[in-house]
Structures are given as C-alpha cells and as structure tokens.
Amino acid sequence: RRDRGPVCLFCRTRRGPDFWRQDEGLMRGCVCRGGDGFFHLTCLANEAARAVEDEEEPDDMLWNCCDVCDQAYHGVVQEAVARECWRSYVPLPRSHVWKFWATLTLGNAFNENDRQEEALPILEYALATAMGFFSDDHDQVMDARTTVANCLLDVGRHVEALQMLRDDYATDVRERGAADG
C-alpha cells in the first residue's frame, strides 16, 4: 500500500480508504505528531449532524479538542471549528441544548483569540439561554455569568463586570454559605 500522507480521522474510521475526501484540505490544531489529528471540517460537521440525528448527548469535546490527543484547539483552527459548530446547530430551536453549546463554543473561541468585542454579544446570548435552560443548575449559570463578566472586563466595561461579579458572589454566599477563610 502506498503511503498517502495525513488522513482525516473521520474518513479513516468511518469511511475507509476508498472514500477519503480529496476535495477539501485537512486541518489540525493540536499537539498530535505525524499523520494523527488531521480532519476535514466537513467531516467534523457530518459527525456532529449524525450525533444530533441519533439524539446523543451533546459532546462539546468534539468541537473543542482533538479526538486523538485531547488537546484543545486553538487559534484559527479553534475559530473555524467553532464557526462550523454554530452553523451546524443554528437551525435548532433556542431551547435545544446543542444550540446552547454551539453558541457558547463560538463565543469562547472569539474570546480566547482576543476578539472580545465579537465574543461579548454571543456570550450574552449564551448566558440568556443558560438562565432559561439551566435555571435549576446554579453552577452552569454561574459559569456562563463569570465568562460574560470576564469578557466585559476585557472590553473595558469594568463597572458592569464588577457589579455582575458582586451579584454572583452574593448569590453564591446565599445559596452555599460564606467560604471558610
């Protein structure tokens, strides 16, 4: 067998060598070496669509880190994957958990790549969704609020961020009690 070089991990595991895509470039945004960790963005999106059709639980790791080495994607690969994630789930209703994870993934990708002005409205939308969707999950809502507050700090809206963090602390103390210290 002739070595074909790097191969998409989804093509290799799901389709076999006779069906490897030739019409799209490969991406890798992790620490894999050699031919591991490469994927076609389309194949990743197809895998995600299959998971929705099979009504699997959301696997945000599919969109956030390499399936081989488990390292989080970063930089332009992280943003490209996050955009495709969002595009894959945007048709779903607002109340669908996959849409929430897709929105959060996109917002976090922009935020982590120093694009806070673009991230903020997306993260605020994710927070509003989380407050409705996870109203009984204190930690989930607090995580989303903290992400928004930190993004507010990064864009220079310190007063709003500080007020949000103070409100979160007061809520946490009320629900869990004062921290030892």
Secondary structure, DSSP 8 states (H G I E B T S, - for coil): --------HHIIIII-GGG---SS--B--SS--TTTT-B-HHHHHHHHHHHHHTT----HHHHHB-TTT--B--HHHHHHHHHHHHHHHTTS-TT-HHHHHHHHHHHHHHHHTT-HHHHHHHHHHHHHHHHHHTTT-HHHHHHHHHHHHHHHHHTT-HHHHHHHHHHHHHHHHHHH-----
